[in-house]
Amino acid sequence: MILGLTLLYVGAALFINGIWLLGKISNQEVSIINVLVGLLSFIIAMHLIFKDPSNSIEISAGAFTLLFSITYLWVGANQWLKSDGKGLGWFCLFVSITAAVIGVHSISSYAESFKLWNTANWFAWSLLWLCFFYLLALVKPIQRLVATYTIFCAIFTGWIPGVMILLGVISA
């Protein structure tokens, strides 16, 4: 259920960020969802990491969740500080590479459909964070493309699966 909760709100943050990248939401307003989702996912990550120090699977899940919670908190902070986002862009490259490694590692567990979906998610997020790197750190003119892909990821890697897990339609 924690995964469903996390995915639902990550989907919301990605959706709002995609709309923001299309220029439909102000910088100040987009910071609110990023800070809230960043804090929520940070709390979830800390719970996973510290609730059972002997459970390496949950510690890994918490560590990987932190990559995304830091991203959302950083986006929110950038809006308040009026930063250019280049540092965040470089962090996004780090997240992208890490997500790609996790995706490759996940390929070995195709036994069930959720694992296949989870693997696809890691690759989708790897590409998305790589796009953020190109947009923010390298200042490439791909904002509309990144916005559209962000909304796609919001719906298909966060929102829909989050709701399905929370409703018990699929189990994680």
N, CA, C and O of each residue as an XYZ file, in Angstrom:
688
protein
N       0.806     -1.204      0.000
C       0.000      0.000      0.000
C       0.851      1.271      0.000
O       0.460      2.289     -0.572
N       2.025      1.202      0.652
C       2.897      2.384      0.676
C       3.315      2.749     -0.744
O       3.402      3.929     -1.085
N       3.573      1.736     -1.575
C       3.946      2.003     -2.965
C       2.800      2.708     -3.693
O       3.034      3.656     -4.441
N       1.581      2.257     -3.482
C       0.429      2.900     -4.108
C       0.308      4.353     -3.685
O       0.081      5.228     -4.520
N       0.456      4.614     -2.395
C       0.413      5.984     -1.873
C       1.491      6.839     -2.529
O       1.224      7.948     -2.991
N       2.696      6.316     -2.563
C       3.815      7.063     -3.152
C       3.564      7.343     -4.633
O       3.721      8.475     -5.092
N       3.175      6.315     -5.371
C       2.964      6.489     -6.812
C       1.843      7.473     -7.123
O       1.951      8.263     -8.061
N       0.774      7.431     -6.346
C      -0.336      8.353     -6.580
C       0.140      9.804     -6.508
O      -0.176     10.611     -7.382
N       0.899     10.127     -5.467
C       1.327     11.515     -5.299
C       2.504     11.884     -6.189
O       2.649     13.047     -6.565
N       3.342     10.919     -6.531
C       4.379     11.177     -7.523
C       3.716     11.472     -8.867
O       4.145     12.369     -9.594
N       2.669     10.715     -9.192
C       1.911     10.988    -10.423
C       1.342     12.394    -10.418
O       1.379     13.086    -11.436
N       0.813     12.824     -9.274
C       0.259     14.181     -9.166
C       1.351     15.224     -9.385
O       1.152     16.195    -10.114
N       2.507     15.020     -8.750
C       3.603     15.986     -8.889
C       4.116     16.033    -10.331
O       4.346     17.114    -10.872
N       4.293     14.875    -10.949
C       4.751     14.862    -12.334
C       3.734     15.512    -13.260
O       4.105     16.242    -14.180
N       2.457     15.252    -13.021
C       1.405     15.859    -13.849
C       1.460     17.386    -13.744
O       1.460     18.082    -14.759
N       1.506     17.898    -12.518
C       1.554     19.353    -12.320
C       2.849     19.930    -12.893
O       2.840     21.016    -13.472
N       3.964     19.205    -12.733
C       5.228     19.682    -13.307
C       5.170     19.733    -14.826
O       5.718     20.650    -15.437
N       4.511     18.754    -15.442
C       4.346     18.783    -16.897
C       3.529     19.976    -17.349
O       3.871     20.638    -18.329
N       2.443     20.251    -16.631
C       1.611     21.426    -16.943
C       2.427     22.705    -16.753
O       2.326     23.639    -17.549
N       3.236     22.737    -15.691
C       4.112     23.890    -15.433
C       5.108     24.083    -16.572
O       5.330     25.207    -17.023
N       5.718     22.968    -17.045
C       6.670     23.075    -18.145
C       6.011     23.583    -19.428
O       6.679     24.151    -20.292
N       4.714     23.379    -19.547
C       3.970     23.931    -20.692
C       3.643     25.408    -20.500
O       3.075     26.039    -21.391
N       4.001     25.964    -19.337
C       3.788     27.387    -19.077
C       2.410     27.721    -18.559
O       2.007     28.883    -18.617
N       1.667     26.749    -18.053
C       0.295     26.971    -17.609
C       0.185     27.263    -16.105
O      -0.884     27.646    -15.631
N       1.283     27.085    -15.351
C       1.288     27.281    -13.903
C       2.521     28.111    -13.551
O       3.577     27.948    -14.163
N       2.390     28.992    -12.573
C       3.522     29.838    -12.171
C       4.565     29.045    -11.388
O       4.280     27.979    -10.842
N       5.769     29.588    -11.347
C       6.861     28.965    -10.598
C       6.515     28.817     -9.123
O       6.765     27.768     -8.529
N       5.947     29.847     -8.536
C       5.625     29.806     -7.118
C       4.584     28.734     -6.820
O       4.676     28.035     -5.811
N       3.605     28.609     -7.689
C       2.532     27.651     -7.443
C       3.009     26.204     -7.591
O       2.585     25.333     -6.832
N       3.880     25.947     -8.556
C       4.355     24.576     -8.766
C       5.228     24.119     -7.601
O       5.358     22.920     -7.352
N       5.815     25.056     -6.901
C       6.680     24.676     -5.779
C       5.891     23.982     -4.674
O       6.442     23.140     -3.965
N       4.621     24.316     -4.513
C       3.805     23.751     -3.431
C       3.689     22.235     -3.567
O       3.961     21.515     -2.606
N       3.294     21.736     -4.735
C       3.128     20.292     -4.914
C       4.463     19.580     -4.785
O       4.527     18.477     -4.242
N       5.529     20.198     -5.279
C       6.842     19.569     -5.205
C       7.328     19.442     -3.772
O       7.879     18.408     -3.394
N       7.133     20.473     -2.975
C       7.549     20.407     -1.569
C       6.709     19.380     -0.811
O       7.250     18.586     -0.041
N       5.395     19.388     -1.022
C       4.532     18.436     -0.314
C       4.837     16.994     -0.695
O       4.951     16.137      0.181
N       4.972     16.715     -1.985
C       5.278     15.346     -2.424
C       6.711     14.971     -2.036
O       6.984     13.821     -1.694
N       7.619     15.940     -2.090
C       8.981     15.684     -1.641
C       9.024     15.299     -0.172
O       9.728     14.364      0.207
N       8.269     16.018      0.659
C       8.211     15.694      2.092
C       7.542     14.345      2.337
O       8.025     13.548      3.141
N       6.430     14.087      1.645
C       5.729     12.812      1.807
C       6.650     11.647      1.433
O       6.772     10.683      2.188
N       7.290     11.738      0.278
C       8.148     10.638     -0.157
C       9.401     10.538      0.719
O       9.948      9.448      0.888
N       9.857     11.654      1.272
C      10.985     11.623      2.208
C      10.596     10.869      3.482
O      11.363     10.043      3.978
N       9.417     11.152      4.001
C       8.935     10.453      5.201
C       8.788      8.961      4.925
O       9.176      8.133      5.749
N       8.230      8.619      3.769
C       8.079      7.211      3.389
C       9.447      6.548      3.275
O       9.638      5.428      3.749
N      10.396      7.233      2.651
C      11.741      6.669      2.505
C      12.380      6.434      3.870
O      12.993      5.390      4.096
N      12.244      7.387      4.771
C      12.819      7.231      6.112
C      12.159      6.060      6.851
O      12.828      5.304      7.555
N      10.856      5.922      6.681
C      10.135      4.802      7.290
C      10.689      3.471      6.767
O      10.957      2.555      7.545
N      10.854      3.375      5.463
C      11.361      2.145      4.863
C      12.792      1.839      5.320
O      13.138      0.686      5.577
N      13.600      2.867      5.414
C      15.005      2.677      5.768
C      15.175      2.278      7.228
O      15.984      1.405      7.543
N      14.416      2.913      8.120
C      14.693      2.741      9.546
C      13.753      1.812     10.308
O      14.013      1.507     11.472
N      12.662      1.352      9.679
C      11.726      0.517     10.445
C      12.296     -0.866     10.765
O      12.008     -1.428     11.822
N      13.098     -1.412      9.857
C      13.718     -2.721     10.107
C      15.104     -2.714      9.467
O      15.242     -3.061      8.294
N      16.128     -2.325     10.218
C      17.479     -2.200      9.667
C      18.050     -3.486      9.074
O      19.080     -3.444      8.402
N      17.408     -4.615      9.306
C      17.902     -5.865      8.738
C      17.236     -6.201      7.401
O      17.621     -7.173      6.752
N      16.245     -5.411      6.982
C      15.511     -5.698      5.750
C      16.147     -4.920      4.592
O      15.814     -3.759      4.359
N      17.051     -5.563      3.884
C      17.786     -4.881      2.819
C      16.891     -4.458      1.656
O      17.186     -3.469      0.986
N      15.814     -5.180      1.408
C      14.902     -4.818      0.314
C      14.225     -3.485      0.624
O      14.145     -2.618     -0.247
N      13.745     -3.312      1.831
C      13.084     -2.055      2.193
C      14.084     -0.905      2.294
O      13.751      0.232      1.959
N      15.293     -1.185      2.746
C      16.315     -0.137      2.782
C      16.632      0.326      1.360
O      16.777      1.523      1.114
N      16.741     -0.625      0.419
C      16.963     -0.262     -0.985
C      15.809      0.568     -1.518
O      16.031      1.584     -2.176
N      14.584      0.150     -1.245
C      13.411      0.905     -1.705
C      13.434      2.317     -1.134
O      13.137      3.279     -1.842
N      13.782      2.445      0.133
C      13.873      3.768      0.755
C      14.963      4.613      0.124
O      14.761      5.799     -0.137
N      16.114      4.010     -0.122
C      17.228      4.743     -0.737
C      16.855      5.243     -2.134
O      17.148      6.385     -2.490
N      16.213      4.387     -2.914
C      15.827      4.796     -4.264
C      14.709      5.837     -4.232
O      14.670      6.728     -5.080
N      13.809      5.732     -3.268
C      12.748      6.731     -3.114
C      13.342      8.098     -2.805
O      12.832      9.119     -3.266
N      14.415      8.119     -2.028
C      15.069      9.389     -1.692
C      15.565     10.136     -2.930
O      15.569     11.366     -2.949
N      15.982      9.397     -3.966
C      16.413     10.069     -5.194
C      15.317     10.991     -5.721
O      15.585     12.107     -6.167
N      14.083     10.506     -5.662
C      12.967     11.268     -6.205
C      12.487     12.331     -5.216
O      12.120     13.433     -5.624
N      12.486     12.010     -3.925
C      12.037     13.016     -2.952
C      12.990     14.205     -2.959
O      12.544     15.346     -2.844
N      14.284     13.964     -3.093
C      15.237     15.073     -3.177
C      14.973     15.906     -4.429
O      15.050     17.134     -4.390
N      14.661     15.238     -5.534
C      14.342     15.970     -6.766
C      13.166     16.914     -6.551
O      13.246     18.091     -6.901
N      12.065     16.408     -5.975
C      10.880     17.246     -5.778
C      11.160     18.395     -4.814
O      10.726     19.523     -5.044
N      11.887     18.106     -3.734
C      12.231     19.173     -2.789
C      13.121     20.220     -3.453
O      12.983     21.415     -3.195
N      14.022     19.771     -4.296
C      14.930     20.685     -4.987
C      14.166     21.558     -5.978
O      14.431     22.755     -6.082
N      13.216     20.961     -6.709
C      12.391     21.764     -7.633
C      11.652     22.854     -6.854
O      11.626     24.014     -7.264
N      11.052     22.465     -5.721
C      10.344     23.445     -4.897
C      11.265     24.540     -4.391
O      10.912     25.718     -4.435
N      12.442     24.163     -3.913
C      13.404     25.145     -3.403
C      13.876     26.075     -4.519
O      14.028     27.277     -4.300
N      14.109     25.528     -5.711
C      14.560     26.362     -6.827
C      13.568     27.477     -7.134
O      13.966     28.586     -7.492
N      12.281     27.186     -6.997
C      11.280     28.203     -7.309
C      11.320     29.338     -6.280
O      11.210     30.511     -6.636
N      11.475     28.982     -5.018
C      11.543     30.000     -3.969
C      12.844     30.789     -4.034
O      12.858     31.992     -3.773
N      13.942     30.109     -4.382
C      15.249     30.755     -4.428
C      15.529     31.412     -5.777
O      16.515     32.132     -5.938
N      14.644     31.153     -6.743
C      14.790     31.666     -8.107
C      16.115     31.210     -8.745
O      16.796     31.979     -9.422
N      16.453     29.940     -8.506
C      17.671     29.350     -9.068
C      17.438     28.944    -10.509
O      16.296     28.764    -10.933
N      18.518     28.800    -11.262
C      18.386     28.446    -12.678
C      18.163     26.961    -12.918
O      17.781     26.576    -14.023
N      18.390     26.120    -11.923
C      18.114     24.691    -12.052
C      19.246     23.856    -12.608
O      19.084     22.647    -12.770
N      20.381     24.454    -12.906
C      21.479     23.672    -13.482
C      21.996     22.617    -12.513
O      22.278     21.494    -12.930
N      22.128     22.945    -11.244
C      22.557     21.947    -10.257
C      21.568     20.799    -10.183
O      21.963     19.634    -10.125
N      20.277     21.128    -10.184
C      19.232     20.103    -10.207
C      19.355     19.265    -11.467
O      19.165     18.050    -11.429
N      19.667     19.900    -12.571
C      19.845     19.166    -13.830
C      20.935     18.117    -13.723
O      20.764     16.994    -14.198
N      22.052     18.466    -13.106
C      23.135     17.504    -12.923
C      22.727     16.391    -11.970
O      23.098     15.236    -12.176
N      21.968     16.723    -10.927
C      21.459     15.686    -10.032
C      20.530     14.750    -10.809
O      20.527     13.542    -10.573
N      19.748     15.303    -11.730
C      18.851     14.488    -12.549
C      19.631     13.490    -13.405
O      19.152     12.383    -13.648
N      20.832     13.868    -13.867
C      21.668     12.916    -14.606
C      22.040     11.750    -13.694
O      21.985     10.594    -14.114
N      22.417     12.044    -12.454
C      22.741     11.012    -11.477
C      21.544     10.086    -11.258
O      21.698      8.865    -11.236
N      20.349     10.667    -11.095
C      19.131      9.871    -10.893
C      18.846      9.031    -12.132
O      18.480      7.862    -12.019
N      19.010      9.619    -13.310
C      18.749      8.904    -14.556
C      19.640      7.676    -14.691
O      19.164      6.596    -15.040
N      20.910      7.835    -14.420
C      21.838      6.705    -14.523
C      21.483      5.636    -13.487
O      21.478      4.443    -13.791
N      21.188      6.076    -12.268
C      20.818      5.129    -11.217
C      19.547      4.374    -11.589
O      19.477      3.157    -11.417
N      18.538      5.087    -12.100
C      17.281      4.446    -12.501
C      17.507      3.450    -13.631
O      16.867      2.399    -13.658
N      18.406      3.759    -14.565
C      18.712      2.827    -15.649
C      19.356      1.554    -15.103
O      19.029      0.452    -15.543
N      20.268      1.706    -14.146
C      20.900      0.540    -13.526
C      19.852     -0.317    -12.817
O      19.871     -1.543    -12.926
N      18.940      0.329    -12.092
C      17.875     -0.405    -11.400
C      16.982     -1.118    -12.420
O      16.570     -2.257    -12.198
N      16.686     -0.448    -13.532
C      15.883     -1.072    -14.586
C      16.558     -2.311    -15.154
O      15.910     -3.340    -15.347
N      17.858     -2.218    -15.423
C      18.600     -3.375    -15.931
C      18.587     -4.494    -14.896
O      18.387     -5.659    -15.240
N      18.798     -4.146    -13.643
C      18.785     -5.147    -12.569
C      17.409     -5.811    -12.459
O      17.319     -7.002    -12.161
N      16.334     -5.042    -12.700
C      14.971     -5.562    -12.580
C      14.587     -6.528    -13.690
O      13.655     -7.318    -13.539
N      15.304     -6.464    -14.803
C      14.981     -7.337    -15.932
C      15.026     -8.811    -15.523
O      14.290     -9.629    -16.075
N      15.873     -9.149    -14.572
C      16.022    -10.544    -14.171
C      14.799    -11.111    -13.472
O      14.736    -12.320    -13.247
N      13.832    -10.284    -13.124
C      12.654    -10.783    -12.393
C      11.363    -10.544    -13.160
O      10.438     -9.918    -12.643
N      11.294    -11.038    -14.386
C      10.099    -10.899    -15.220
C       8.994    -11.896    -14.887
O       8.017    -11.989    -15.629
N       9.119    -12.624    -13.821
C       8.200    -13.720    -13.510
C       6.747    -13.287    -13.403
O       5.856    -14.068    -13.736
N       6.488    -12.103    -12.961
C       5.100    -11.664    -12.808
C       4.902    -10.309    -13.479
O       5.866     -9.579    -13.710
N       3.670     -9.979    -13.787
C       3.390     -8.763    -14.548
C       3.781     -7.500    -13.791
O       4.216     -6.531    -14.414
N       3.638     -7.480    -12.456
C       4.021     -6.288    -11.709
C       5.516     -6.022    -11.854
O       5.934     -4.872    -11.988
N       6.310     -7.071    -11.829
C       7.764     -6.897    -11.974
C       8.099     -6.328    -13.350
O       8.982     -5.480    -13.477
N       7.393     -6.794    -14.378
C       7.605     -6.271    -15.724
C       7.239     -4.792    -15.768
O       7.984     -3.985    -16.324
N       6.089     -4.429    -15.183
C       5.675     -3.033    -15.135
C       6.707     -2.212    -14.361
O       7.059     -1.111    -14.785
N       7.193     -2.730    -13.238
C       8.168     -2.022    -12.407
C       9.461     -1.765    -13.190
O      10.043     -0.684    -13.100
N       9.900     -2.755    -13.947
C      11.099     -2.592    -14.770
C      10.884     -1.504    -15.813
O      11.742     -0.643    -16.002
N       9.741     -1.544    -16.488
C       9.431     -0.508    -17.486
C       9.402      0.871    -16.840
O       9.861      1.848    -17.433
N       8.865      0.953    -15.625
C       8.837      2.229    -14.908
C      10.233      2.788    -14.684
O      10.473      3.974    -14.910
N      11.150      1.944    -14.242
C      12.512      2.428    -13.983
C      13.135      2.987    -15.252
O      13.829      4.003    -15.201
N      12.899      2.336    -16.399
C      13.442      2.860    -17.655
C      12.738      4.158    -18.060
O      13.378      5.081    -18.563
N      11.426      4.227    -17.841
C      10.687      5.455    -18.159
C      11.196      6.613    -17.307
O      11.383      7.723    -17.805
N      11.421      6.346    -16.011
C      11.925      7.401    -15.120
C      13.367      7.766    -15.466
O      13.753      8.930    -15.370
N      14.151      6.789    -15.864
C      15.524      7.074    -16.282
C      15.528      8.051    -17.456
O      16.277      9.028    -17.459
N      14.690      7.780    -18.445
C      14.597      8.668    -19.601
C      14.067     10.041    -19.193
O      14.557     11.063    -19.673
N      13.067     10.069    -18.308
C      12.498     11.349    -17.882
C      13.547     12.202    -17.166
O      13.682     13.391    -17.455
N      14.282     11.604    -16.241
C      15.291     12.378    -15.509
C      16.449     12.765    -16.430
O      17.080     13.799    -16.211
N      16.742     11.960    -17.457
C      17.738     12.352    -18.450
C      17.237     13.572    -19.227
O      18.008     14.483    -19.530
N      15.957     13.581    -19.542
C      15.361     14.750    -20.207
C      15.484     15.991    -19.322
O      15.797     17.077    -19.812
N      15.237     15.831    -18.013
C      15.389     16.961    -17.087
C      16.837     17.456    -17.093
O      17.078     18.662    -17.028
N      17.807     16.526    -17.170
C      19.216     16.902    -17.243
C      19.464     17.752    -18.495
O      20.073     18.818    -18.406
N      18.995     17.289    -19.657
C      19.195     18.038    -20.897
C      18.517     19.407    -20.836
O      19.075     20.402    -21.296
N      17.327     19.452    -20.273
C      16.577     20.705    -20.188
C      17.227     21.680    -19.211
O      17.386     22.859    -19.527
N      17.602     21.201    -18.033
C      18.075     22.092    -16.979
C      19.577     22.342    -17.007
O      20.004     23.496    -16.981
N      20.374     21.308    -17.058
C      21.824     21.475    -16.982
C      22.429     21.915    -18.314
O      23.304     22.780    -18.350
N      21.961     21.316    -19.401
C      22.515     21.642    -20.709
C      21.706     22.699    -21.448
O      22.106     23.147    -22.523
N      20.577     23.098    -20.885
C      19.697     24.156    -21.404
C      19.339     23.906    -22.876
O      19.421     24.807    -23.710
N      18.947     22.682    -23.168
C      18.500     22.332    -24.517
C      17.049     22.774    -24.699
O      16.269     22.710    -23.749
N      16.674     23.219    -25.889
C      15.309     23.718    -26.126
C      14.295     22.587    -26.353
O      13.744     22.443    -27.444
N      14.063     21.798    -25.317
C      13.171     20.641    -25.441
C      12.044     20.709    -24.408
O      11.485     19.680    -24.027
N      11.717     21.900    -23.963
C      10.765     22.044    -22.863
C       9.402     21.436    -23.170
O       8.837     20.744    -22.324
N       8.867     21.677    -24.348
C       7.538     21.145    -24.690
C       7.560     19.609    -24.756
O       6.629     18.957    -24.283
N       8.606     19.041    -25.333
C       8.753     17.590    -25.399
C       8.860     17.003    -23.997
O       8.221     15.996    -23.692
N       9.664     17.631    -23.145
C       9.823     17.153    -21.768
C       8.503     17.281    -21.012
O       8.145     16.395    -20.235
N       7.790     18.363    -21.232
C       6.490     18.553    -20.574
C       5.524     17.435    -20.948
O       4.855     16.869    -20.083
N       5.454     17.123    -22.223
C       4.546     16.073    -22.693
C       4.933     14.708    -22.133
O       4.070     13.943    -21.702
N       6.214     14.406    -22.139
C       6.669     13.127    -21.606
C       6.468     13.064    -20.088
O       6.174     11.999    -19.546
N       6.625     14.190    -19.411
C       6.387     14.240    -17.966
C       4.933     13.909    -17.655
O       4.652     13.149    -16.728
N       4.019     14.471    -18.416
C       2.592     14.183    -18.213
C       2.304     12.711    -18.512
O       1.548     12.069    -17.783
N       2.898     12.176    -19.572
C       2.740     10.754    -19.892
C       3.194      9.893    -18.716
O       2.480      8.984    -18.294
N       4.386     10.183    -18.188
C       4.910      9.413    -17.047
C       4.027      9.597    -15.815
O       3.818      8.653    -15.053
N       3.513     10.796    -15.619
C       2.632     11.042    -14.473
C       1.444     10.102    -14.496
O       1.079      9.521    -13.474
N       0.843      9.955    -15.666
C      -0.368      9.150    -15.798
C      -0.057      7.651    -15.732
O      -0.716      6.908    -15.004
N       0.952      7.209    -16.500
C       1.154      5.769    -16.669
C       2.170      5.132    -15.716
O       2.186      3.910    -15.575
N       3.012      5.926    -15.064
C       3.959      5.330    -14.109
C       3.621      5.692    -12.668
O       4.189      5.121    -11.737
N       2.719      6.617    -12.478
C       2.376      7.048    -11.127
C       0.901      6.958    -10.808
O       0.476      6.141     -9.992
N       0.134      7.795    -11.451
C      -1.272      7.971    -11.123
C      -2.072      6.668    -11.251
O      -2.637      6.189    -10.268
N      -2.119      6.101    -12.452
C      -2.930      4.892    -12.683
C      -2.464      3.718    -11.824
O      -3.286      3.114    -11.136
N      -1.173      3.372    -11.840
C      -0.772      2.243    -10.992
C      -0.956      2.529     -9.501
O      -1.286      1.622     -8.739
N      -0.746      3.778     -9.076
C      -0.963      4.126     -7.670
C      -2.395      3.883     -7.243
O      -2.642      3.304     -6.185
N      -3.335      4.321     -8.058
C      -4.757      4.109     -7.754
C      -5.079      2.606     -7.785
O      -5.800      2.105     -6.923
N      -4.543      1.896     -8.777
C      -4.825      0.451     -8.875
C      -4.298     -0.316     -7.673
O      -4.951     -1.249     -7.205
N      -3.132      0.058     -7.164
C      -2.583     -0.592     -5.964
C      -3.444     -0.249     -4.763
O      -3.774     -1.134     -3.973
N      -3.816      1.015     -4.607
C      -4.608      1.440     -3.455
C      -5.996      0.792     -3.455
O      -6.554      0.530     -2.389
N      -6.552      0.533     -4.628
C      -7.855     -0.130     -4.730
C      -7.760     -1.653     -4.651
O      -8.785     -2.333     -4.598
N      -6.559     -2.188     -4.643
C      -6.368     -3.627     -4.572
C      -6.525     -4.343     -5.905
O      -6.604     -5.571     -5.938
N      -6.572     -3.594     -7.005
C      -6.697     -4.195     -8.339
C      -5.435     -4.964     -8.701
O      -5.500     -6.044     -9.289
N      -4.285     -4.398     -8.344
C      -3.005     -5.084     -8.516
C      -2.295     -5.087     -7.166
O      -2.543     -4.235     -6.312
N      -1.422     -6.048     -6.996
C      -0.650     -6.082     -5.741
C       0.819     -5.864     -6.069
O       1.344     -6.350     -7.071
N       1.445     -5.125     -5.197
C       2.859     -4.787     -5.434
C       3.747     -5.747     -4.669
O       4.972     -5.637     -4.732
